[in-house]
Amino acid sequence: MLEAISVEAFLPLIGCAFAFRFGDQELFVTLQAAGEIGGYRGSELRAPFRLEFIGPMTPVWSQGIHRVVGEGIPDLDIFFVPIGPNADGMRYEAIFN
């Protein structure tokens, strides 16, 4: 299913709330940015893209595969990495290539 997901599915969801789930734990985040990754040379597959979410400063979830639940997309298991805080909270990134 992840192969069929493209950045276009997420662009209208910027600013929307999502939940990261791992076991019985849940972390609420907001999609802050979605965009293609430069340098794409083309192929039959989708263009690589990244998603950036913002969540609370604590707890900081470690990198790993977490289920993402939100309106407008099917539930997805995605690998996320905490990329550091900004003024709004802790940022998390997912790369699709």
C-alpha positions in Angstrom: 0.0 0.0 0.0 2.8 2.4 0.7 4.0 2.2 -2.9 0.7 3.7 -4.0 0.9 6.7 -1.6 2.2 10.0 -3.2 2.9 13.5 -1.9 -0.4 14.6 -3.5 -2.3 12.5 -1.0 -0.8 14.6 1.9 -0.7 18.1 0.5 -4.4 18.9 1.3 -3.8 17.5 4.8 -1.1 20.0 5.9 -2.4 21.5 9.2 -4.5 18.4 10.0 -4.1 16.3 13.1 -2.9 12.7 13.1 -2.0 10.1 15.7 1.1 8.0 15.9 0.4 4.7 17.5 2.7 2.1 18.8 1.2 -0.7 20.9 -1.2 1.0 23.4 0.7 4.3 23.2 -0.5 7.3 21.2 1.1 10.6 20.3 -1.0 13.4 18.6 0.8 15.4 15.9 0.0 17.8 13.1 1.2 17.5 9.5 3.4 20.6 9.1 4.9 20.1 5.6 4.8 17.7 2.7 7.0 18.0 -0.4 8.9 16.2 -3.1 12.6 15.7 -2.6 14.8 17.4 -5.1 17.1 15.6 -7.5 14.5 13.1 -8.7 15.6 11.6 -12.0 12.3 9.9 -13.0 11.2 6.3 -13.2 8.0 4.4 -13.2 7.7 4.8 -9.4 6.5 7.9 -7.7 8.8 10.9 -7.0 10.5 10.6 -3.5 8.9 12.9 -0.9 9.0 13.8 2.7 6.5 14.5 5.4 7.2 16.6 8.5 5.0 16.4 11.6 5.1 18.5 14.8 4.1 17.1 18.2 4.6 18.0 21.8 8.1 18.5 23.2 7.7 15.5 25.5 7.6 12.6 25.2 10.0 12.4 22.3 9.3 9.2 20.4 12.4 7.3 19.1 12.8 6.5 15.5 10.9 3.5 14.3 7.8 2.3 12.6 4.6 3.7 13.9 1.1 3.5 12.7 -0.3 6.8 11.5 -4.0 7.4 11.8 -5.8 10.4 10.4 -8.7 11.5 8.2 -8.1 11.5 4.5 -5.6 8.6 4.4 -5.7 4.9 5.2 -4.0 3.8 8.4 -0.3 3.4 7.5 2.8 1.9 9.2 5.6 4.4 8.5 9.2 4.8 9.6 9.6 8.1 11.4 12.7 9.9 12.8 12.6 12.7 15.4 14.6 15.6 13.7 14.6 18.0 16.6 12.5 20.8 18.1 11.5 24.1 16.8 9.4 26.9 18.5 6.2 24.8 18.0 7.4 21.4 19.4 9.2 18.3 18.4 9.5 17.6 14.7 9.3 14.1 13.1 10.1 13.2 9.5 9.2 10.4 7.2 10.9 9.9 3.8 9.2 8.0 1.0 11.5 6.9 -1.9 
